[in-house]
Amino acid sequence: MSDNITLGKALNHGLRRSLENDAKVVVMGEDVGKLGGVFRITDGLQKDFGEQRVIDTPLAEAGIVGTAVGLAIRGFRPVCEIQFDGFVFPAYNQIVTQVAKMSYRSMGKVKLPIVIRIPYGGGIGAVEHHSESPEAYFSHTPGLKVVTCSNPADAYTMIQQAIASDDPIVFFEPKRRYWEKGDVDLGADPAGAFPLHQARVARPGTDATLIAYGPMVRTALDAAAAAAEDGRNLEVIDLRSLSPIDYGTVYESVKRTSRAIVVHEAQGTLGLGAEIAARVSEHCFYSLEAPVLRVTGYDIPYPAARVEEEYLPDLDRVLDAVDRSFGW
């Protein structure tokens, strides 16, 4: 039996189920308790599980993650919420020098089962520091795993799978999609769900492959639907995991379609699209009918809210890249 709920509500249900199933799970962050988070993702959790398990912290991201490291060493499974993407940088030192390296430093004797939740991306009309896409920083860091959901069903299972993992995981949540609805089986066992680090074919196709993740999966699906009206059958790959990336699914698709376009909100230079394009060019060279193209944000700081729609990749920019690929 499925429920039609928003992505934000699906995350709430997933966090609730993890708290119910494991007494060592604790949720911590700025305003996650009484307020339920600025996006209400943790709404009602402190009331039901108490202040010792859903903890309102000071406004100190380095302190939140540093405390989580200590808790994880002591056997807990902390889930940290970074209130907005642009606020993660005070904790960057803790994440890349402690969280990412502790297991290696101890030769695997110390596990840090920490989940760091980060709402990311634009599209909500927010002010500066509230619409960043910092995923490449963390995907570039050995020792971290990085995932991002794009729909309510994945949000529900992926957050539980991340919390159950013994690896530190940065969990990016596409804030512009928090209010989009989808069917979710709230009785599903996350252990038997789609693997956390496996890409999914969101829409099968034969003519070209659109590779996207997080907030851009919906944009890619909309572009594929529009392209179908012109007789082009586009395949859409939802990466889901950004480190590690499931290249096997990507290569299999590109070898069938012979064309690839990577779509993401983050800036183009040294973004994930550049790495994906390089790998696809290396491994699918003899199958490609055109260069791998990228549709990304521009190489500027995130703009003021009133012009952000000019910055964000949209349906028209994706379709233009598809046209260029076929015209090569």
C-alpha positions as CSV (number, residue, x, y, z in Angstrom):
1,M,0.0,0.0,0.0
2,S,1.6,3.3,-1.1
3,D,1.1,6.8,0.2
4,N,1.3,9.9,-2.0
5,I,3.5,12.2,0.0
6,T,6.1,14.9,-0.5
7,L,9.9,14.3,-0.7
8,G,10.2,16.2,2.6
9,K,7.6,14.1,4.3
10,A,9.3,10.9,3.0
11,L,12.5,12.0,4.6
12,N,10.7,12.6,7.9
13,H,9.2,9.1,7.8
14,G,12.6,7.6,7.0
15,L,14.2,9.4,9.9
16,R,11.4,8.4,12.2
17,R,11.7,4.7,11.2
18,S,15.5,4.8,11.8
19,L,15.0,6.3,15.2
20,E,12.5,3.6,16.0
21,N,14.6,0.7,14.8
22,D,17.9,1.7,16.5
23,A,18.3,3.4,19.8
24,K,21.8,4.5,18.9
25,V,20.5,6.8,16.1
26,V,20.5,10.5,17.2
27,V,19.5,13.5,15.1
28,M,21.2,16.8,15.7
29,G,21.4,20.3,14.2
30,E,20.2,23.9,14.4
31,D,16.5,24.1,15.1
32,V,15.8,20.4,14.3
33,G,14.0,19.8,17.6
34,K,11.2,22.2,18.7
35,L,11.0,23.9,15.3
36,G,11.3,20.7,13.3
37,G,14.0,22.2,11.0
38,V,13.6,25.2,8.6
39,F,12.1,22.9,6.0
40,R,10.2,20.9,8.7
41,I,12.0,17.7,7.8
42,T,12.4,16.7,11.4
43,D,8.9,17.9,12.4
44,G,7.5,16.0,15.4
45,L,10.6,13.9,16.0
46,Q,11.8,15.6,19.2
47,K,8.3,15.4,20.7
48,D,8.2,11.7,20.1
49,F,11.8,10.7,20.8
50,G,12.9,13.3,23.3
51,E,15.6,15.9,23.6
52,Q,18.4,13.3,24.1
53,R,17.9,11.8,20.7
54,V,16.7,14.9,18.6
55,I,19.1,17.6,19.7
56,D,18.9,21.3,19.1
57,T,22.5,22.5,18.8
58,P,24.1,25.9,18.9
59,L,24.7,27.7,15.6
60,A,28.1,26.1,15.1
61,E,28.5,23.7,12.2
62,A,32.0,22.7,13.1
63,G,30.7,21.9,16.6
64,I,27.9,19.8,15.2
65,V,30.1,17.6,13.1
66,G,32.9,17.5,15.7
67,T,30.4,16.3,18.3
68,A,29.1,13.7,15.8
69,V,32.6,12.3,15.4
70,G,32.8,11.7,19.2
71,L,29.4,10.2,19.3
72,A,30.2,7.8,16.4
73,I,33.4,6.7,18.1
74,R,31.3,5.8,21.1
75,G,28.9,3.7,19.1
76,F,26.2,6.1,18.2
77,R,24.8,6.8,14.7
78,P,24.5,10.6,14.5
79,V,22.5,12.3,11.8
80,C,23.7,15.9,11.4
81,E,21.5,18.5,9.6
82,I,23.3,21.4,8.0
83,Q,20.6,24.0,7.8
84,F,21.5,25.3,4.3
85,D,24.2,24.2,1.8
86,G,26.2,27.4,2.2
87,F,26.5,26.9,5.9
88,V,28.5,23.6,5.6
89,F,31.8,25.4,5.1
90,P,32.6,26.1,8.7
91,A,32.4,22.3,9.2
92,Y,34.4,21.5,6.0
93,N,37.6,21.0,8.0
94,Q,36.0,18.5,10.3
95,I,34.4,16.6,7.4
96,V,37.5,16.3,5.2
97,T,40.2,15.9,7.8
98,Q,38.4,13.9,10.5
99,V,35.2,12.3,9.2
100,A,36.7,11.2,5.9
101,K,40.0,10.0,7.3
102,M,39.3,8.3,10.7
103,S,38.7,4.8,9.3
104,Y,41.9,5.0,7.2
105,R,43.9,6.4,10.0
106,S,42.9,3.6,12.3
107,M,43.3,0.9,9.6
108,G,39.6,0.2,9.7
109,K,39.4,-0.3,13.5
110,V,37.3,2.9,14.0
111,K,34.0,3.3,12.1
112,L,32.3,6.6,11.8
113,P,28.6,5.9,10.8
114,I,27.7,9.6,10.4
115,V,25.1,11.0,8.0
116,I,25.5,14.7,7.2
117,R,22.2,15.9,5.6
118,I,22.6,19.0,3.4
119,P,19.7,20.7,1.6
120,Y,21.3,22.0,-1.6
121,G,20.6,23.8,-4.9
122,G,18.6,26.7,-5.9
123,G,15.1,27.4,-7.2
124,I,13.5,28.6,-3.9
125,G,14.2,32.4,-4.2
126,A,16.6,32.4,-1.3
127,V,19.3,34.9,-0.4
128,E,23.1,34.5,-0.6
129,H,24.6,31.3,1.0
130,H,21.3,29.5,0.7
131,S,21.4,28.1,-2.8
132,E,24.8,26.5,-3.2
133,S,25.7,23.2,-4.9
134,P,28.9,22.1,-3.1
135,E,28.7,18.3,-4.0
136,A,31.9,18.2,-6.0
137,Y,34.0,19.2,-2.9
138,F,32.8,16.2,-1.0
139,S,32.7,13.8,-4.0
140,H,36.4,14.7,-4.5
141,T,37.3,13.7,-0.9
142,P,38.4,10.0,-0.5
143,G,36.8,8.4,2.5
144,L,33.4,10.0,2.1
145,K,30.4,8.6,0.3
146,V,28.0,11.0,-1.3
147,V,24.4,10.4,-2.3
148,T,21.4,12.5,-3.4
149,C,17.7,11.6,-3.8
150,S,15.5,13.0,-6.5
151,N,12.0,11.6,-5.6
152,P,10.0,10.7,-2.5
153,A,10.4,6.9,-2.8
154,D,14.1,7.2,-3.0
155,A,14.2,9.7,-0.2
156,Y,12.4,7.4,2.2
157,T,14.7,4.3,1.6
158,M,18.0,6.1,0.9
159,I,18.0,8.0,4.2
160,Q,17.5,4.8,6.1
161,Q,20.1,3.0,4.1
162,A,22.6,5.8,4.7
163,I,21.9,5.8,8.5
164,A,22.4,2.0,8.6
165,S,25.7,2.2,6.7
166,D,29.0,2.1,8.7
167,D,30.6,4.6,6.3
168,P,30.3,8.4,6.7
169,I,27.8,9.6,4.1
170,V,27.0,13.1,2.9
171,F,23.3,13.1,2.0
172,F,22.3,15.9,-0.3
173,E,18.6,16.8,-0.4
174,P,17.3,18.8,-3.4
175,K,15.5,21.6,-1.5
176,R,13.5,22.8,-4.6
177,R,11.9,19.3,-4.7
178,Y,10.9,19.0,-1.1
179,W,7.3,19.7,-1.9
180,E,6.9,17.4,-4.9
181,K,4.8,14.4,-4.3
182,G,5.2,10.7,-5.3
183,D,4.1,7.3,-4.2
184,V,6.0,5.8,-1.3
185,D,5.6,2.3,0.3
186,L,6.1,3.2,3.9
187,G,6.1,-0.5,4.8
188,A,9.0,-1.3,2.5
189,D,12.2,-2.8,4.0
190,P,15.1,-0.5,3.1
191,A,17.5,-3.5,3.3
192,G,15.7,-5.0,0.4
193,A,15.3,-1.8,-1.6
194,F,17.2,-0.5,-4.6
195,P,20.9,-0.5,-3.6
196,L,22.1,2.9,-2.2
197,H,25.0,3.4,-4.6
198,Q,23.4,2.1,-7.8
199,A,22.2,4.4,-10.5
200,R,18.6,4.0,-11.8
201,V,17.2,4.3,-15.3
202,A,14.5,6.8,-14.6
203,R,13.2,6.7,-18.2
204,P,14.3,4.2,-20.8
205,G,15.3,5.5,-24.2
206,T,17.2,4.7,-27.4
207,D,18.4,7.9,-29.0
208,A,20.5,9.7,-26.4
209,T,21.3,9.5,-22.6
210,L,20.6,12.3,-20.2
211,I,22.7,11.8,-17.0
212,A,21.4,13.8,-14.0
213,Y,21.0,13.7,-10.2
214,G,19.1,15.4,-7.5
215,P,17.1,18.4,-8.5
216,M,18.0,18.1,-12.2
217,V,16.4,14.6,-12.6
218,R,12.9,16.2,-12.9
219,T,14.3,18.7,-15.4
220,A,15.8,15.9,-17.5
221,L,12.6,13.9,-17.4
222,D,10.6,16.9,-18.5
223,A,13.1,17.5,-21.4
224,A,12.7,13.8,-22.4
225,A,8.9,14.2,-22.5
226,A,9.2,17.3,-24.6
227,A,11.7,15.6,-26.9
228,A,9.4,12.7,-27.4
229,E,6.9,15.1,-29.2
230,D,9.7,15.6,-31.8
231,G,10.2,11.9,-32.2
232,R,13.4,11.6,-30.1
233,N,13.5,8.9,-27.4
234,L,15.8,10.0,-24.6
235,E,17.0,7.8,-21.8
236,V,17.3,9.5,-18.3
237,I,19.8,8.1,-15.8
238,D,19.4,9.2,-12.1
239,L,22.9,8.7,-10.6
240,R,21.6,8.8,-7.0
241,S,25.2,8.2,-5.8
242,L,27.9,10.7,-6.5
243,S,30.7,8.9,-4.7
244,P,31.0,6.2,-5.7
245,I,29.3,6.7,-9.1
246,D,27.8,3.6,-10.8
247,Y,29.6,4.0,-14.1
248,G,28.5,0.5,-15.2
249,T,24.9,1.7,-15.6
250,V,26.0,4.9,-17.4
251,Y,28.3,3.1,-19.8
252,E,25.7,0.5,-20.7
253,S,23.2,3.2,-21.5
254,V,25.7,5.4,-23.6
255,K,26.9,2.4,-25.6
256,R,23.2,1.8,-26.6
257,T,22.3,5.4,-27.4
258,S,25.7,6.7,-28.7
259,R,25.1,10.1,-27.2
260,A,25.4,11.6,-23.7
261,I,24.5,14.9,-22.1
262,V,25.3,15.5,-18.4
263,V,23.0,17.9,-16.5
264,H,23.7,19.5,-13.0
265,E,23.1,22.8,-11.2
266,A,26.6,23.2,-10.0
267,Q,29.2,25.3,-11.9
268,G,30.6,23.6,-15.0
269,T,34.4,23.9,-14.4
270,L,35.7,20.9,-12.5
271,G,32.1,19.8,-11.7
272,L,30.9,16.2,-11.6
273,G,29.9,16.6,-15.2
274,A,33.5,17.0,-16.3
275,E,34.5,13.8,-14.6
276,I,31.6,11.9,-16.0
277,A,32.3,13.2,-19.5
278,A,35.9,12.2,-19.2
279,R,35.1,8.7,-18.0
280,V,32.4,8.2,-20.7
281,S,34.8,9.4,-23.4
282,E,37.4,6.9,-22.2
283,H,35.2,3.9,-21.9
284,C,32.6,4.5,-24.6
285,F,34.8,6.2,-27.2
286,Y,34.0,3.8,-30.1
287,S,30.3,3.9,-29.4
288,L,29.9,7.7,-29.4
289,E,28.4,9.5,-32.4
290,A,29.1,13.0,-30.8
291,P,31.1,14.5,-27.9
292,V,29.7,14.2,-24.4
293,L,28.0,17.6,-23.7
294,R,27.3,19.3,-20.3
295,V,24.5,21.5,-19.2
296,T,25.4,23.2,-15.9
297,G,25.2,26.3,-13.8
298,Y,27.5,29.1,-14.9
299,D,31.0,29.8,-13.4
300,I,29.8,32.6,-11.2
301,P,28.7,32.9,-7.6
302,Y,25.0,32.0,-7.2
303,P,23.1,35.1,-8.4
304,A,20.3,37.1,-6.7
305,A,17.0,35.3,-6.4
306,R,15.2,37.5,-9.0
307,V,17.6,36.2,-11.8
308,E,18.2,32.7,-10.6
309,E,16.0,31.2,-13.3
310,E,18.5,32.6,-15.8
311,Y,21.3,30.7,-14.0
312,L,19.6,27.3,-13.5
313,P,19.7,24.7,-16.2
314,D,16.2,24.4,-17.6
315,L,14.2,22.4,-20.2
316,D,15.2,24.7,-23.0
317,R,19.0,24.5,-22.3
318,V,18.8,20.7,-22.1
319,L,16.9,20.4,-25.3
320,D,19.4,22.7,-27.0
321,A,22.2,20.4,-25.9
322,V,20.3,17.4,-27.3
323,D,19.9,19.3,-30.7
324,R,23.6,20.1,-30.7
325,S,24.4,16.4,-30.0
326,F,22.3,15.3,-32.9
327,G,23.7,18.0,-35.2
328,W,27.3,17.1,-34.6
